[in-house]
Amino acid sequence: MDKESTTSQPKRNFFSIFYEELSKSSLTIIILSIISGFILGGILVIVSSPEVYKAFGSSFAEGISASWKIVSTTYSSLFIGAFGDPAKISAAIESGEKTKILNALGPFFESLVVSTPYLFTGVAVALGFRAGVFNIGAEGQLQVGSIAAAWAGWTFSGLSPWIHVPLALLCGAIAGGLWGFVPGWLKVKTGAHEVITTIMMNYIGYYLIYYLVAAPFRDPNEVVPKTPWILDSAHLFRFFPEPIRFHLGFFIAILVAVVVWILLFKTTWGYEIRSVGLNMSASKYAGMNITVITVAAMALSGAIAGLGGASEIMGVYWRQSQALSSGYGFDSIALALLAQNHPLGVILTALLFGFLRSGSKVMQLRAGIPIYIINILQAFIILFLAAPAIIRTIYRLKQPSTKEAIITSTSLSEKK
């Protein structure tokens, strides 16, 4: 392409690029999969509610009314738990009192807090998938990242926050990167499948942290095994006073997603990663170093997940305990698939999962619906996404032409 044609192209802002990149994926299928998941979730709530059966026993009209009532209560409670009560927010804004406004918006900010580790682990898993490796170990990588950041947080004293915070984040990233490096190295050197090795690394990480918190890292002043509090200089900045926990880690996660997108789609090394993920044999024949690319991609994936664990310790909990079953690493697999392994798409799906997880607590309290309905709803969404023909049939969407299908299936190998 000549210089004149290059300079004549109109400049695009981030949002136009964001939309264009998502449009390359089956955005319509993703949106309809989410809608269909909510519809099926509502049906499941109806058929599992004794009140509905009792109402249908009286009359069909009462049954329909009861069905609508329980579904609307469930999803309105989910919305209020995720975003806040619109009535309370409106009243707080009218009052003009800062404290009331922040309290009313508390659920929204808490949802962003819950979304933050999803952002890190989702991008980590998506990067691994792009490189052709199935990183099932994001959970363990997140956990070892958290304990490493906690150790750095209470060990290095007398440091400025400008030094201590990056140092603790770096420790978390290094620990997570090591936990990703090992399965990547085993894959290329011994042929060990990364699914097995990453799952095993999850267990190793879990019980290693369990031991560290119980013995060498234990705070002697605590009855229940916990580490010491990290120093104030290692805290990620919180934007609002207690009890709102919204912290800088959210924006760090957004930045990481954007950087990974640039890496994958705007750099030579990113092109090689995607090429190896599509066809390892062809990439090797083209002269690419398969060993270095695979191991480096797996280590980078683990480092990003480790940053997620460090963010949780430094921004939310400020110490490590033995309660390690977060589930973020495992949910991130579905999250990355829903985003079609696109780093910018992960931003949206992470927010979706985070708001669902945060709102489900209020849903359980107000509507009496078990919190596990959210897991089923997520499973429905992934099911529809994995079988797009179902969505195309239900909503009578046109089948993609042969040319479009080829373009879609080879989008990863587009020219640099």
Secondary structure, 3 states (H helix, E strand, C coil): CCHHHHHCCCCCCHHHHHHHHHHHCCHHHHHHHHHHHHHHHHHHHHHCCHHHHHHHHHCHHHHHHHHHHHHHHHHHHHHHHHHCCHHHHHHHHHHCCHHHHHHHCHHHHHHHHHHHHHHHHHHHHHHHHHCCCCCCCHHHHHHHHHHHHHHHHHHCCCCCHHHHHHHHHHHHHHHHHHHHHHHHHHHHHHCCCHHHHHHHHHHHHHHHHHHHHHCCCCCCCCCCCECCCCCHHHCCCECCCCCCCCECHHHHHHHHHHHHHHHHHHCHHHHHHHHHHHCHHHHHHCCCCHHHHHHHHHHHHHHHHHHHHHHHHHHHHCCCECCCCCCHHHHHHHHHHHCCCCHHHHHHHHHHHHHHHHHHHHHHHHHCCCCCHHHHHHHHHHHHHHCHHHHHHHCCCCCCCHHHHHHHHCHHHCCC
